[in-house]
Amino acid sequence: MGVWKDGEDCPYWLVKEDFGTYAAGALYWLEFKESHGELILVSLDLGSERFEQVLYPENFGKPCRLNLAALGDCLCLLAASGHVVTRMDVKNHVDVWVMKAYGVGNSLGLSCLQLSS
């Protein structure tokens, strides 16, 4: 039978619980470092039960929308940029960044998949 236990307090502001995903032994969320700060990527390693900020790639830019997904056991960050048309939220370019190595600094790399309209 499973046992609930209290873990480390999360030092970040959770944006929405549906922005999370699981990959390679960790849970990942998009969160705020402060209540109105910059959106960051945070992991909770299920083995060590520790929270850690995951750095975006150096040439990541400023996408207008971010989403997380898992492809197999790889974490993917979907970054949409382009136009926002009225309330339909239309994008004209989506980059799919794939985690190359876990626990190794800046390891999100742009995959070969780039979607454009």
N, C-alpha and C positions, 0 to 999 in steps of 0.2 A: 504494500500500500504506500502511495506517495505521501511525502511529508512537506508541508509548507514551511519555509524559513525566511527570515528577514535578511535582505542583502544590503549592499552599499547604497547610500542615498545617491540619486542621480543629480549631478551638478548642473544640469541643463534644463531648459524649458521645452517640454514636449509640445510639438505643434499639433499633431493629430495622430491618434494611435493607428490609423490605417495607412500611414506613411512608412511602416516598418516592414522588414523582410528578414528571413533567416538564410544564412549561407556560411558554410565552412565552420560550424561550431559557434557562431555568434549571431546575435540579433542586431539589426541595424535600423536606425531611425534618422529622419531629418528633424533637427531640433534647433532652437535658438540658444545661443550662449547666454544671452540676457533676454529680458522680456520683450524688448523691441530691437534686438541686435540682428546680426547677420545669420542667415540660415547655414547650419553646419551639419556634417555627417558624423554620427556618433555610433559606436559599437558597444555592445555588452557581451563580453566573452563569457560563454556559459561554463567554461572550465574553471577560470580564475575568478569569475563573478565580479569583474572590474569593468568600469566604463572608460572609454577612451575616444578622443576625437580622431577621426580619419581625415587626413589632409586631401583636399581636392588636387587634381593635377595642376602643374604650373601654368599651362596654357588653357585652363578650363573656361575662362571668360565669365560673363554674367548672364547666364540663361534666364529666360523669363519664367520657366517652370521646370521643376525637378521631380522625378519619381524614382523609386527604388524597385528592383526586381531581382529575382534569382534565375540564373540559367544553369541548370544542373546544380553544381555546388559553388558556382561563381556569382559573386555580387555584381550587379549591373546598376549603373546610375544613368538614367535617361535624362538628357538635358535638352530642352526645347528652346529654340530661339527664333526670332523673326517677328512677325506681325501679330498683334492681337486685334481681331476685328469684332467690334461691338461686344456682345456678351457671349459670343460663340467660342471665344478663346482659341482662334485659329493660329496654328504655327506653320512656318514654312521650312523648318529644318530641325531634325532631331539627331543628336549624337548619342551613341550608346557606348559608355565607358565601362570596361570590364576590369575587375580586380585581378591583377596578375599574381601577386603574392600577399599573403596575410601577415600583418604585424611587421611589415617592412615599409617604413616611411611613406613616401609618395608612390604607391604602386598601382593606382588606377590608370589604365592605358586605354586610349581610344581604339575601339575595335574597328574592323573593316566595314561595319554597317553604319551608314549615314543615310537617313531618310530625308528626302526633300520633296516639296510639292511643286 
